[in-house]
Amino acid sequence: MCVDVDVNVKNCGILAAVLVGSVAKLGEKKIVSRITRGAGDMVGPAIVVVVIGAAAVFE
């Protein structure tokens, strides 16, 4: 029997991070700090993508 579950794709990354942190027996504060540090690491590449996209629009 197959159960159809509608999962929001945006939340899968957070859910996976919490699951891995729980399996690795990290504390709540460590899990949250590592998630926020990872999000902070992605800000630079995200800005580059936005700037390149904007440059392509204005050409």
N, C-alpha and C positions, 0 to 999 in steps of 0.2 A: 504494500500500500504506500503510495507516494503522497506526501503532504505538500501542498503548494503554499509557500511562505513568501510574502512580498517583503523584500528587504531593501531598504534605502541604501544605495551604493555608497553615498557619502559617509554613512555611519559605519561601513564595514571596516575601514581603516582604524577607526577609534576602537571598535569592538575587538579587532584582531590585536591591537596594541595592549589593551587591557587583558585579554586572554593570555597573551604571551607573558606579560608581566606577572600575572597570577601564577602561571605554571612555573616561572622562574623564581617564584616566591619573593618578589620585590615588594616593598611596602607601598602604600598608597601614594605617599609623597614622592617616592622615587619614580613611580610610574608616571605621575602627572608631570614631574619635572622633565623627564625624558621625552614625553610627548610634546611638551611646549618647546623644548630645545630643538626637537626635530622639525616642528612647525616653523620655528625661527630660522632654521637652516634653509628652508625652502623659500623664504621671502626674497632673497637675492635673485635666484633663477626665475621666480614669478615676475619680478619687476622687469627683467631682461626680456621675457616673452611678451609682456605688455608693451614695452617700448618698441620692440621689433614689429609687433602687430600694428601699432600706431604709425610707425614709419611706412609700413606697406600700404596703409590706407591713404596717407597723404602724398604718395608718389603719383 
